[in-house]
Amino acid sequence: MMRGLFRNRRAQSQDAGAAAVEFALISPLLLLLIFMLIDFGRLFYCQISLNSASHEAARASALRLTTAQISTAANNAAPSLKNMAMSATGMTVTVNTACAAATATLDAATTVTLTQTFHWTLPVGILNRASGTTNSTVPNSTTMTAKGVMLCT
């Protein structure tokens, strides 16, 4: 009976440290996965905010406001975009001025397109080195677009 007990302890001593080695091998992938989850969450949050801002800008355009007022309405609708690693120049507002014409009918629609650049906080350099190339294969930013459409009033 005692022999079986000592044999198991010997087997355990040979496996000592195996869990630490396995954790050391897996932890970089685990950290990368966590960073990716956080960054994609930020990306989706910014896209939702951009969609909301395009809706508000389309509403302002339907009320026949000027392009500057429409741009202000879009920026005011999504103030958090400035703090979420977006481009420093802000969003680009493109307005279809169908409602501005004096002859616009009630069934005419206005379209506002917002474009914003999203900068990743994910360590892109690590991904480029892991791919084994010296050229940048993973982009540092991506362009997001949102379109708002509303009937003229």
Residue pairs with C-beta under 8 A, 6 or more apart in sequence:
32 126
32 127
35 121
35 122
35 123
36 122
38 121
39 120
39 121
39 122
42 84
42 85
42 118
42 121
43 118
43 142
43 144
45 80
45 84
46 81
46 84
46 86
46 116
46 118
46 144
47 144
47 146
49 78
49 80
49 81
49 84
50 78
50 81
50 91
50 114
50 116
50 144
50 145
50 146
51 146
51 148
52 77
52 78
53 74
53 75
53 77
53 78
53 81
53 91
53 114
53 146
54 74
54 112
54 113
54 114
54 146
54 147
54 148
55 77
55 148
55 150
56 73
56 74
56 76
56 77
56 148
57 70
57 71
57 73
57 74
57 77
57 93
57 95
57 112
57 114
57 148
58 110
58 111
58 112
58 148
58 149
58 150
59 73
59 148
59 150
60 69
60 70
60 73
60 74
61 70
61 95
61 96
61 97
61 99
61 110
61 112
61 150
62 99
62 110
62 150
62 151
62 152
62 153
63 99
63 153
64 99
64 100
64 152
64 153
65 73
67 93
67 95
67 97
70 93
70 95
70 112
71 93
74 91
74 93
74 112
74 114
75 90
75 91
78 91
81 91
81 116
82 90
84 118
85 118
85 119
85 120
85 121
86 116
86 117
86 118
86 119
87 116
87 117
87 118
87 119
87 141
90 116
91 114
91 115
91 116
92 114
92 115
92 116
93 112
93 113
93 114
94 112
94 113
94 114
94 115
95 110
95 111
95 112
96 110
96 111
96 112
97 110
98 104
98 108
98 109
98 110
98 111
98 152
99 108
99 110
99 152
99 153
104 152
105 152
106 151
106 152
106 153
107 151
108 151
108 152
109 149
109 150
109 151
109 152
110 149
110 150
110 151
110 152
111 147
111 148
111 149
112 147
112 148
112 149
113 145
113 146
113 147
113 148
114 145
114 146
114 147
114 148
115 143
115 144
115 145
116 143
116 144
116 145
117 141
117 142
117 143
117 144
118 141
118 142
118 143
118 144
119 140
119 141
120 139
120 140
120 141
120 142
124 136
124 138
124 139
124 140
127 137
127 138
128 135
128 136
128 137
128 138
131 137
131 138
